Amino acid sequence: MKASYGNAVKAVVFKHNTDVKELLQTFNRMVNECMQAALKLRTTSPIKVERALYNHFNERYGLATHYCISASRVACSSLKSWRRLVGRGRVDPNKPLSSKRQL
């Protein structure tokens, strides 16, 4: 007999004192810049993108280092997925941009 496992979803609700909308918009801009840089460098390596943009992000945004690392990983992951879908003919081959707020 085959065991059936349900999907597990973990979510945490927390209250915060600051408006995170600005942070999410900034992170979205960082992801878009990482995508543009990855397309320009013709790479999907988060390390290469991070090294190319780290100083720029540090000067422009002044956020903690992990935001730069996270933005490059999110961007490269999205680009890999987009390229795979372009190859299958499921998406428009125009240059992708991240539009949803994420962190």
C-alpha positions as CSV (number, residue, x, y, z in Angstrom):
1,M,0.0,0.0,0.0
2,K,1.3,3.4,-1.0
3,A,1.5,6.1,1.7
4,S,-0.1,9.4,1.0
5,Y,1.5,12.5,2.3
6,G,-0.2,15.9,2.4
7,N,1.4,19.2,1.5
8,A,2.9,21.0,4.4
9,V,2.7,24.8,4.4
10,K,4.5,26.8,6.9
11,A,3.7,30.5,7.4
12,V,4.6,33.0,10.1
13,V,2.5,36.0,10.8
14,F,4.3,38.8,12.6
15,K,3.7,42.4,13.4
16,H,6.3,45.0,12.7
17,N,6.6,48.7,13.6
18,T,7.9,49.9,10.2
19,D,6.4,50.1,6.7
20,V,8.1,47.3,4.7
21,K,6.6,48.5,1.4
22,E,9.7,50.7,0.6
23,L,12.1,47.8,1.5
24,L,10.2,45.4,-0.8
25,Q,10.2,48.0,-3.7
26,T,14.0,48.5,-3.2
27,F,14.6,44.7,-3.2
28,N,12.5,44.5,-6.4
29,R,14.7,47.1,-8.0
30,M,17.8,45.2,-6.9
31,V,16.4,42.0,-8.4
32,N,15.7,43.8,-11.7
33,E,19.2,45.3,-11.8
34,C,20.6,41.8,-11.2
35,M,18.6,40.4,-14.0
36,Q,19.8,43.1,-16.4
37,A,23.4,42.5,-15.3
38,A,23.1,38.8,-15.7
39,L,21.7,39.2,-19.2
40,K,24.5,41.6,-20.0
41,L,27.1,39.3,-18.6
42,R,25.4,36.3,-20.2
43,T,25.4,34.3,-17.0
44,T,23.0,32.8,-14.5
45,S,25.6,32.4,-11.8
46,P,24.6,34.3,-8.7
47,I,28.2,34.7,-7.6
48,K,29.2,36.4,-10.8
49,V,26.3,38.8,-10.6
50,E,26.8,39.5,-6.9
51,R,30.5,40.3,-7.5
52,A,29.6,42.6,-10.4
53,L,27.0,44.6,-8.5
54,Y,28.1,44.4,-4.8
55,N,29.9,47.8,-4.7
56,H,27.1,49.4,-6.7
57,F,24.4,48.1,-4.4
58,N,26.4,49.1,-1.3
59,E,26.9,52.6,-2.5
60,R,23.4,53.1,-3.9
61,Y,21.2,51.3,-1.4
62,G,23.4,50.9,1.7
63,L,21.6,47.8,2.8
64,A,23.0,44.8,4.6
65,T,25.1,42.4,2.5
66,H,22.6,39.6,2.5
67,Y,20.1,41.7,0.5
68,C,22.7,41.8,-2.4
69,I,23.3,38.1,-2.1
70,S,19.5,37.3,-2.0
71,A,18.7,39.6,-4.9
72,S,21.3,38.0,-7.1
73,R,20.1,34.5,-6.2
74,V,16.4,35.4,-6.8
75,A,17.3,37.1,-10.1
76,C,19.4,34.2,-11.4
77,S,16.8,31.6,-10.3
78,S,14.2,33.6,-12.2
79,L,16.4,33.9,-15.3
80,K,17.1,30.1,-15.3
81,S,13.3,29.4,-15.1
82,W,12.6,32.0,-17.8
83,R,15.2,30.6,-20.2
84,R,13.8,27.1,-19.7
85,L,10.3,28.3,-20.4
86,V,11.5,30.3,-23.5
87,G,13.1,27.1,-24.8
88,R,9.8,25.3,-24.4
89,G,7.9,28.1,-26.1
90,R,5.7,28.9,-23.1
91,V,6.7,32.5,-22.5
92,D,7.6,35.6,-24.6
93,P,11.3,35.7,-25.3
94,N,11.5,39.4,-24.4
95,K,13.8,40.4,-21.5
96,P,12.1,39.5,-18.2
97,L,11.6,41.8,-15.3
98,S,10.5,41.0,-11.8
99,S,7.3,42.8,-10.9
100,K,6.0,41.3,-7.7
101,R,7.2,42.4,-4.3
102,Q,9.4,39.8,-2.7
103,L,12.0,39.4,-0.1
